[in-house]
Amino acid sequence: MSEGMELQNGLFVNHKNNYRSHESHGNVTPADVYSSRYRRMIKCQTLQDHRLRSHAQAA
């Protein structure tokens, strides 16, 4: 693939993932969906870790 085509493909993918909202994602960008899921996963893990420490301290 030529350098020009690679650049065009990269620009398209960047726009599609970071700037173009998607109806299937609730009209937000895929990057927003991913980062929200990531934050929820981190929050759940943090809460689980806290519960485990609290139970260990209570024992």
MODELLER restraints for C-alpha pairs under 7 A, 6 or more apart:
rsr = mdl.restraints
at = mdl.atoms
rsr.add(forms.Gaussian(group=physical.xy_distance, feature=features.Distance(at['CA:17:A'], at['CA:29:A']), mean=6.02, stdev=0.5))
rsr.add(forms.Gaussian(group=physical.xy_distance, feature=features.Distance(at['CA:17:A'], at['CA:30:A']), mean=5.20, stdev=0.5))
rsr.add(forms.Gaussian(group=physical.xy_distance, feature=features.Distance(at['CA:17:A'], at['CA:31:A']), mean=5.69, stdev=0.5))
rsr.add(forms.Gaussian(group=physical.xy_distance, feature=features.Distance(at['CA:18:A'], at['CA:29:A']), mean=5.74, stdev=0.5))
rsr.add(forms.Gaussian(group=physical.xy_distance, feature=features.Distance(at['CA:18:A'], at['CA:30:A']), mean=6.69, stdev=0.5))
rsr.add(forms.Gaussian(group=physical.xy_distance, feature=features.Distance(at['CA:18:A'], at['CA:31:A']), mean=5.48, stdev=0.5))
rsr.add(forms.Gaussian(group=physical.xy_distance, feature=features.Distance(at['CA:19:A'], at['CA:29:A']), mean=6.21, stdev=0.5))
rsr.add(forms.Gaussian(group=physical.xy_distance, feature=features.Distance(at['CA:20:A'], at['CA:29:A']), mean=5.78, stdev=0.5))
rsr.add(forms.Gaussian(group=physical.xy_distance, feature=features.Distance(at['CA:21:A'], at['CA:27:A']), mean=4.92, stdev=0.5))
rsr.add(forms.Gaussian(group=physical.xy_distance, feature=features.Distance(at['CA:21:A'], at['CA:28:A']), mean=4.46, stdev=0.5))
rsr.add(forms.Gaussian(group=physical.xy_distance, feature=features.Distance(at['CA:21:A'], at['CA:29:A']), mean=4.32, stdev=0.5))
rsr.add(forms.Gaussian(group=physical.xy_distance, feature=features.Distance(at['CA:22:A'], at['CA:28:A']), mean=5.78, stdev=0.5))
rsr.add(forms.Gaussian(group=physical.xy_distance, feature=features.Distance(at['CA:22:A'], at['CA:29:A']), mean=5.95, stdev=0.5))
